[in-house]
Amino acid sequence: MRTALLQSSGRPGSTAENLKVLDEAAGRAAAAGAGLLVTPEMFLTGYAIGDGIARLAEPADGDAAAAIAGIAARHGLAIAYGYPERAADAVFNSAQLISADGTRLANYRKTHLFGCFERDHFTPGEQPVVQADLGGLRVGIMICYDVEFPENVRAHALAGTDLLLVPTAQMHPYQFVAESLVPVRAFENQMYVAYVNRVGHEGEFEFVGLSALAGPDGFARARAGRGPELVLADVDPAFLAASREAGPYLKDRRPGLYGSLI
């Protein structure tokens, strides 16, 4: 499945403008043969927008979700996007996957919040593995800091995730995560990882870009630079199956020795 990574910060604070950016990118991705488009963390509203997070937060089935379902159906590709989700009295840092026919497939709430900014504005999610079937692949979702915990990604590997989507807001000086850690996560867990970042300055943060689609061999199939960019690469189920057959990590595990980890 050809996968498009939308590296962009859109227009922080404007849901309407970000929907326009998404629509235009979906058109370009579909024209290039993509079956899936992935945006960064909090793409719908912007990340460092302070109290605007709570003001712009919407339910998972809210107006923005309906608009994105329309974009997906109009262009004929699935879309995974980051957004602030309002549920009861809580706001979650969430990512939702919508199919090419506009069906809501999966919604994930970030489980590991990074720094005071996120802990001040969000409630952590409690479900570590969220998956959906898409284009013959088992697709999983997590957000940014979550991928830096090896237990999180291993849980996805054990649950059969083939392609892990990671909308992110990775900031300076932690670019080694995009450059080194993400390909290692893909290799050690035998999966594809789509890591999609914001760019430029926003509030107190400088986002580093470097979005990538890493394969189970530990190599990036596509790598963005430091500016706004749409990059595409293919997720190959046959290559994944062969890599898993040859790769020893999951087969050679000895779970009985790991009790102290929990």
N, C-alpha and C positions, 0 to 999 in steps of 0.2 A: 504494500500500500504506500503510495507516494504521500509523504507527510510534509506539510509546509509549516515553517516556524516564523511567526510574525514578531520580529524584534522591534519593539516600538513602545514608547511611553504615551502615545496618543496625546490627548489634551487633558491633563489632570484637572479634575473638578467638573468636567462636562461629559455626562453620559451620552448626550445626543451627538457630540462631535466624535466620540470614540466609537459609537455605532457606525458613523459614516466611514471612519478609518477601517473598521472591521469589514464593512461591506465592500469597500474598494479592494482590500487585500484578498477577500474571499473570491472576488471575481478574477484577480490575477492568479491565485492559487489554482482555482478550478481550470482556468485556461491552460495551465501548465500540467494538468493531469492529476492534481492532488485529490485524494479522497478524504483528507483530514487537515484542518488548520488549527494550530495551537497558539494561543496568545500568552503574554506574560501574566504574572501575579497582579491582581487588582487592576487589570487592564480596563475594565468597564468604567471605572471612576477616577483612576489615579491612586497612587499609593500614599504619598506623603501629603495628604490633604487635611490633616487634623480632624476637626469636628465634622468636616464634610463627609467623613466615612460613615458616621451614624446617620447623617442627613440623607445621603444617597443610597444607603443600604436598601435592598429589596428582597422579598421572598424568592425562593428558588423558582417559583412559578409566576414571578411577577412580570411587569410590563417589559422589562429589558429581556428577560428570557423569551418572551413571545416574539420580540423583535428579532432576536438572534435566531430563533427557530425559523422565522421567515427568511432571513439571510441565508441560512443553511439550505433550506428547501429551494430557494430561488437559484442558487449557484450549484446545488447538487453535491455538497460535500459536508462532512461532519465538522463541528466546531467545538473546541474545548477552550473555555475562557475563564479568567479570574475575575472575581467580583466580591463585594461585601454583602454577605447574606444576613438578612434580618429574620430571626425566628423567635417568636414570643418576645421576651425582653432582652435577648442576647443578639450580638452581632458577631458573625464568624467570618474569617478570612477563607473564602471558599473558591472552588473551581468546579465548573459544570460542563458535562459533555452532552452535546446535542447531535442527533444523527442527521444524515443527509435528507431525511424526509421531515425533519423538524421535531422528532420525538426526543424528549428528555430521557437520557440513558443512565446518567450517574451524576451524583453531586457529592463532593468531598469537602470536608471542613479541616483546615490545617490543624494538625495535632501538636506540633512543636512551635511555639511562638518565639520569635527572635527579638530580644532586647526589650527595653522599657517601652518603646513606641508601640510595638504590637501588643504587649501585655496591657497597656493602657487603653487600647481601642478594641480588642477582640477577646472573645471567649475561645479557649482551645477546644477543638473537636475531640471526640472519643473513639472514633472508628478508624483504625489504622489502615485497613485494606478495603478499598472501594474499587470495584471493577465493572466492566461491561464488555460485551462481545461486539466487535465492530470489524467488518471486512475480513472475517475469518481469523481475527486475532483476539486474544484476551487482553484488553486494555485496562491498565490501572492508573490511578491518579494520586499524586501527592503534591505538596507545594514547598518550593524553596528549601528552607532549613530542614524540612523533614528528610530530604535525601541525604543529609549529612550524618544521619544516624544509621549505621549499618544494619541494625536490627529491623528497621522499618523496611528497607529495600529487600532484605532477606525474607521477610514475611510475605512480600509480594512474589518473590521467586517461588517460595513454597506453595503459594496459592495459584501458581500457574500464569502469572502475568507475562505476556510476551512483549508488550510495549508499555513503558511507564512514562506517563506525561507529567512533566514537572514545570508548571508555570512558576516563574521566579522573579524576585526583585533583588538580585545579587549585587552587592555594592563594593566599592573600593574600601579596604585593600584585600578583599577576599577572592580575587579573581582566580586563584589557584583551584577553587572549587570547580569552576567551569572548565578550566584547562586540564586539570589532573584528576580530581576526585570523581567527577561524573563518568568519564570513560572507565575508571576502575570499578565503579559500581556496576556498570553495564557488564564488564568482563566477569567479575566475581560472582554475579548473579545470573549470568547467561540470559540477557534480555536486551532489547533496545531501550534507550532512554532519550526522550526528547526534552531537553532542558532549554526553556525559552525565557529570555531575560528582558528587562527594561533597559533604557539607555539614557545617558545624560544626567543633568542635575535636577533634583526635585527636593525642595525643602533642604534639609541638612544632609541629604544623601547624594552620592554620585554613583549611578549604576553603570556597570562595566560592559554590558553587552555580552559578546562571546557565546551566544546561543549555539547549541550543538545538538545533532542527532548522533548519539554514540551507539555503536554496535556491540554484539556480544564478544567480539574479538578485541574490544578495548580501543578501537579506532573510530574517530568521528567521520561519519559519512558526509556531513555538512557542518561548516563552522562559520558563523557570522563574525563580523568585525566589531567595532565599537560604536557604530552609528545605526540609525534605523535601516532595517533590511528585511527582506523576505527571502528565506533560503529553503530549499527543498531537497529531500533525499528519500530513498526508498527503504521501506522495512520489508525484508525478504524472508518469508516464513521458511523456505527451504534451507537458506543459509543458517537461520536460527536453529532449526532441527539438527542440522549437521554439526553445528558448533556445540550444542548441548550433548550430542552423542560423544563428541571427542573431549569435551571439557570435564574435568574431574571434581570440581568443587562440590557441587550438590550431591553427587553420588558418593563422595568420600567423607561426607559429614558423619560425625559421631555425636548425635544429640544428647546421649546419656552423659557426656562429659561437660555439658554446658549449663548445668543447673544453676551454677553460681551466678550466671548472667542475669537471672531474674530473681 
